[in-house]
Structures are given as C-alpha cells and as structure tokens.
Amino acid sequence: MTITLPGTGSTEVRPVGRAADGAGGRARKGRGGKSGKAGPVTYTLLTLTALVSIFPLYWTVVAGSHTNAELAASPPPFVPSASLFDNFAAALEQAPIGKAILNSVLVSGAITVGTVLFCTLAGFAFAKLRFRGRGLLLALVVGTMMVPTQLSVIPLFMMIADLQWVNQLQAVVLPTLVSAFGVFFMRQYLISALPDELIEAGRVDGASTFRIFWSIVVPAARPAMAVLAMLTFLTAWNEFFWPLIALTTANPTVQVALAGLGSGYVPQQSVIMAGTLLGTLPVLVVFTILGKQIVGGIMQGAVKG
C-alpha cells in the first residue's frame, strides 16, 4: 500500500495483511536475535543430564550381575552379565523379598491414598473455608514439622504395643496417614489454583461442601495431588527407621528386608544390588504412571488458561 506522508509530499510503501505480519515477525526475530528452537548445545546438555541420572540405576544392574572380585578389578565391568538372574534367586532366598515388596506396596499405597485424601481435604479447608481459629490451627500443623521424628518414637511404640499392633502393617500405616507438609502444600496450591467464584457458583446451585470438594476441588487439584502422591509413595517406600522398630524380619517391608542381604564376613555386593534392583522396580512403575498424570494435568491447565 502506498501512503503519502503529510507535509513532505513523499510516498512510502508499507506491507499489508500477511505481508505486514511476516515483516513484523522477521523484525521481532531480528531484534530478539534468537528463535524459539533448541540448538545442539541444549540437546547435548539434556542428553548428558539424562545419562548422569540413569547411570546409578544402570550401575546397579551391572553390580548385581558380577562378583566382588569382578567389581574390584581394574577397570571394572560396565556390561551386565547373565548372573543377574542367579543373584535375584539368591536375594530371594536370603530374605523374604517377595513378601517385603507386597508389604511395601500395601503400606505405601495405603499411606499415599490416605495422605492425598486427608491433606487435600485439610488444604481445601484452610485455603477456602472461613472458620474461627483457622490461622492458629494452621500454625500448629506447620509447627509439627519442626519436631524431630525421633522424639515421638518411644511414645508411639508404647501406643502400638498397648494396641497389640507390633509386627503388624497398620502400625506403620496409621501414624503417617496425614503429613503437615502435605496439608501446607495443598493449601498453598488451592489458594491460587481454585477461584472463589467456582465455590460460590457451586453453593448457588445448592451443592454441599462435600459435593463442592468432590466435583470442583478435586479436578482443580489433580496436578498437585499427583505430585503429593508421588512424593508420599517414595517417602513411604524408602522409610526404614520406623518399620525397623515396628516390624520384624518375619513380616518386613522392602528396606527392612534389604538390610538382611549380603550378610557374612565379606558382604556379597552382587546379591545386595540384585535385591535393591528388585525393590526399586515398583517405584519406577509408580513414578512412570504418576509422571504422566503430572504432565497431563499441567498441560491441561495450560490449554485451559
């Protein structure tokens, strides 16, 4: 399009429509100096980061398939051998790994479900409900995070002994069904992710508080619930101190069972690593499932926004 500049009598040709957008885009790209595509340096750094992260798991597979002498050789082996399955069998014979994995799945699953449910309920109450003493109760909940876990071991063990729960799985599950971190985490997420207008709209439609929680709060809090579930499951699965006190070697969790592997004057590192690998596989499965939920929830929120 030709435009006559006022006061000068000269003309200027300017692009119109898509041509103008293309010219503006090229100008913005030129001023920015960079495009939105990742370069080879970015891919190289990401590849190195992935390799460094995967190497401990790969080394567990390698160490679980070689003897102590082979691991002490110079250079050490970096390729797994067929002895890995024999070491799996040895680990299953030395400790009740199968029963321990089942117990850990039950314990970690129950703790995860309870923590996510109760912490989401409490987080919703502290974030969106108005009641007397809300700030004081929240301060008390957060304050429990400052108390060392070791201080509660003796009274907690006395309590489960009175209930005759020693060497039973509920002795490990019930004390950790709610966490102060989970309550605070869900509260902080719901404050910003859940608009008050949605709750008010639900009340106008006649929905109860529980119906609002189930139909409005839970869908909005799904990404945070997935993160909390993953963190809680990993923490419960890796817990060693309290299960060692509350349970025995006849009814252990994974971490307690792994403590009995490779016993002897010279511990068998291959058997220990093989048992560790068996105890790690369920965690990888859970992480893969919840990782997809986390990414899916984040992308769903980004598209809606």
N, C-alpha and C positions, 0 to 999 in steps of 0.2 A: 504494500500500500504506500502511495506517495503522499507525503504531508508537507505543506508549505509552512515554514517557520515564520511566525509573525514578526514584523519589523525588520526582517533581513531579506525577504524575497527569495531565499534559497529553499531548496527542497531536500527531503530526507526520505529514504526508502526504509520501511520497517516491516519485519515479517509479521504475518497474521496467522492466528489459529495454531495448528500443529507446528508450523514452522517456527512460530514465536516460542512455543513451549520447548521445542528442540534446541533453539538457540539459547534460551534461558537455562536449560539443563546443562548444555555444554559450558555455559559461562559459570554456573554454580560448580560444576565439576572442576573447571579450571581454577576457580578461586579456592576451592577446598584442597585441591592438589591430590586427593585420594578418592578412589572408588570404594563401593561397598563390598567388593570381593576380597576374600582372604588370599594372601600371597603364599609363595612357597615357604617363607620363614615361619608363618603361622602354622602351616601343616606340619612342618618339621618339629616345631616345639610341641604341638599336640601329640605327635607320634612318640616323641621322647618321653613325654609325661605319661602316656598310656603304657609304654614299655616299662618304665620305672614302677608304675603302680601294679602291673601284672607280675613283675619279676618275683616278689615274695611268694606268691601262690605257685608260680612255676617251679621255684626252688624247693618248695615243699613237696611237689611231685617228684622232683629229681632226688632229693634226700630220702624220700620214702621208698625209693626203689634201689638203694645202694647200701652197702655195709659201712661200718665205721671206718674200716681200713680204706675203702674206696673213696670215702668222703675226705679222708685225711691226706690223700695222695696229692701230688703237685704236678700238673694242675688238676683240680677236682673235676669230676664228670659234670657235664652240662646237658646230658641227654638221658631221659628216663630209660629204665630197663624193664624187662618182663617180671622182675622180682617184686614189683609193686603189689601185685595181687596176693603173692605169698605173705607179704608183710601185712596186708589187710587181714588175712586169715589169722596171722599171729596176734595182731592187735585185738581181734575179736575174741581170741582165746584167753589172752592175759587179763582183759577187763570186759565187763558187760556193756560193750559199746552200743550194741543194738538196743538194749533196754534203756541205756542212758540217753540215746538220741530220741527215743519215744517219750521218755520223761521230759526231756528238754523241750520237745515240740509241744507237749501238753502244758507245761509250766509257762513257757514263753508265749504260747498262743493265748492262754487264759489271762496272763498279765497284760498282754497287748490289748486284747479286747476290752478288759476292764478299765485299763488306763485311758484308752482313747474315748470310751463312752463317758466315764465319770469326769474326766478332765474337760471334755467338750461341754458337758452339762454345767460344770462349775465355771468354766471360762465364759460361757454364754450368760450365766447369772451375774458374774462380776462385770461383764462388759456392757450388758444392755438392760438388765433389770435394776430397778431402783428399790432399795430396802435399807432399813436402818442398820448401821454398823457395817456397811459394805467395805469401807476403806480399812477399818480395823481388822476385819476378818481376812481381807487380802494381805494385809501386813503380817498377820500371824502365819498365814500359809507360806508366804515367801520367807518369813523368818525361820521356818523349819529347815530350809536349805542350808542354814548356817550351822546346824547342829551336826557334829560328826556322827557317821553311821556307827562307829564302834561304841559310842556311849549307850546306844539302845540295844546292843546285842544281849546283854545279861538279862534285863527285864523282859525282853521279847522271848528269849529262850525259856525263862521261868513261866511265861504265859502259855506257850505252846506245850510245855511239859504238864501244866495243870490241865490243859485241854486234851492231853494224851495224843498229840499230833506229831510227836517225834518220829522221824523217819517216814513221814507221810508228805505227799506233794502239796497239800493245802497249807502246810507250814511254810512253804516257800512262796506260794501264790498270794495268800491273803495279805501279808504285810506290805506288799508292793502293788496293790491294785490301783492306787492313786499316787501320783507324784506331784510335788509342789511345782517342779519345773513344767510339767505338762499343763497344769492349771494356768500358770502365768503365761506360758507360750500360747495357749488357745485364747486366753483373754486378749493378749496383745494383737493377735491376728484378727479376731472378730471385731475389735473396735474399729479397724479400718476397712475390713472386707465386707462387713454386714451393715448396710444403710439402715438407719432407724425407720425410714419410710416403709421398708418392706415389713417390718414388725408391726407398725401401725396399720398397714393395709390388712395384714392378717387378723388383727384384733377387730377391725371394722367388719370383716367378713364373718366374725363370730368364732374364730379359731381359738382353741385353748392354748395355754403356754406350751404344753407338750406337743400339740399339733404344730405350732409355730416352730418349735425346735426340730421336729422330725421333717417337716416339709420345706422349711426356709433355711434354718441354721445349718443343718447337716449338708445340703448341697453346696452352700456357700463356703463351708469349712472343709470341704473334701480334700483340697491340696494340703492344708495344714494337718489334717487328720492322717493323711498318708505319711507325711514326714514324721509326725509323732509316733505313728505305728512302727515305722522302720527303726527309729532311734530306740524305742522301747523294746522291740524284739531283740535288737542287737545287744542292748544292755542286759536284758534278762538271760539271753543265751550265753553271754560271756561272764555272768555272775559266778563267782567262785567262793567268796568268803562265807556268806550266809548259808548256801546249800551244803557246804562242807560241815557246818555246825549242825544244821537241822536234819540232814540226811546221813545215811551210812553207805558204805561201799556195796551193800546188797541192793540198794534202791537209789542209785546216784543219778545226777544229771551229767551232761557231757563233760563239763570241766572237772567235776569230781572224779569221773572215770578216767579221764586222761592223766590225772595225777598219779594213777597207779600203773601206767605203762612204762616199759623200759626199765623195770626195777632190776637191781643187781649191782655188783661192784662196778661194772662198766655199763652204763645205760646204753641200750640199743637205740641209736638215733633214728634208724630207719623205721622201727616199729612205732616210735613216738610220732614221727612225721606222718606215717600212714594213718594212725589213729586221729591225728589232728586234721588230716585231709578229710577223713570220714565225718568228723564233727563240723567241718566247715561247709560241706556241700549244701545242707539245708539252708544255711544263712545266705548262700549265693542265690538259691532259688527264690527265697523271700525278697531279697534285695532286687532281683530282676523284676519280680511281679510288682512290687511297690514302686520301683523306679519308673515303670511305665505309667502307673497311676499318677505319680507326681508330675511328670512331664505332660501327661494328658490334661491334668487339671490346670496347670499353668497355661498351656496353650489355649484351653477352652476359655479361661478368664481373659486372656489377651485378645481373642477374637471378639468376645462379647464387649470388651472395653472399646 
